[in-house]
Amino acid sequence: FVLQVVGDSMVEDGILDGDWVVAEEREKADNGELVVALIDEEETTLKRIEQHPDEIILHPANASHSAQHYSPERVRIQGVIVSQMRRFF
């Protein structure tokens, strides 16, 4: 599936507001992968994932943003990013 990026949390990885990302639909990811994560069945975010038995940490690629810490039951992985597209005018 394809999503349009909103926000600047991944700019240091070269993913900018308005870019399009292509995700492989998956429910599991390896630590360090860039994922589309659904938080509390309400909010979707694009971050690098770090998984522990009692905690999931979602890391932004922007020094002005903080990592997000969640209990595992609050986070559902929807996909892993496999490609990125940018439109130039």
C-alpha positions in Angstrom: 0.0 0.0 0.0 1.0 3.6 -0.5 0.8 6.5 2.0 1.5 10.2 1.8 3.8 11.5 4.5 2.5 14.3 6.7 5.0 15.9 9.1 8.7 16.2 9.6 9.5 13.4 12.0 11.6 11.5 9.5 13.5 14.3 7.7 17.0 13.0 8.8 16.2 9.8 6.9 15.4 11.9 3.8 11.6 11.4 4.1 9.9 14.7 3.8 6.4 16.1 4.3 4.4 15.3 1.1 6.6 12.3 0.1 4.9 9.0 -0.8 6.1 5.8 0.8 5.3 2.2 -0.3 4.8 -0.3 2.5 4.8 -4.1 2.3 1.8 -5.2 4.4 3.2 -7.1 7.4 2.2 -7.5 11.0 5.8 -8.1 12.2 9.0 -6.2 11.7 12.6 -6.5 12.8 14.1 -4.0 15.1 15.4 -1.0 13.2 13.0 -1.3 10.3 10.9 1.6 9.2 7.3 0.8 9.9 3.8 2.1 9.6 2.4 1.6 13.1 -1.2 2.1 14.3 -1.3 3.5 17.9 -4.3 2.8 20.0 -6.3 1.9 16.9 -6.5 5.7 16.2 -3.3 7.2 14.9 -0.9 6.0 12.3 2.8 7.0 12.4 5.9 6.3 10.4 8.9 5.5 12.6 11.9 3.1 13.2 10.8 0.4 15.6 12.6 -1.1 18.6 10.7 -4.0 20.2 11.1 -5.4 23.7 8.8 -7.9 25.6 7.3 -5.1 27.7 7.8 -2.0 25.5 7.8 -0.8 21.9 9.8 2.3 21.1 9.1 4.3 17.9 12.1 6.4 16.9 11.8 9.5 14.8 14.6 10.7 12.5 14.5 14.3 13.6 16.5 15.5 16.6 13.7 17.9 17.6 11.3 15.0 18.2 11.4 12.5 21.0 11.1 8.7 20.8 7.6 7.4 21.6 7.3 4.6 24.2 4.3 2.3 24.3 3.2 -1.0 25.8 3.0 -3.7 23.1 -0.8 -4.0 23.1 -1.1 -0.4 22.1 0.9 -0.8 18.8 -0.1 -2.7 15.7 2.4 -2.9 12.9 0.6 -2.4 9.6 3.6 -2.6 7.2 7.3 -2.1 6.6 8.5 0.7 4.2 10.1 -0.7 1.0 10.2 2.4 -1.2 9.8 6.2 -1.2 8.7 8.6 -4.0 8.9 12.4 -4.2 7.1 14.6 -6.7 9.0 17.5 -8.2 7.1 20.3 -9.8 
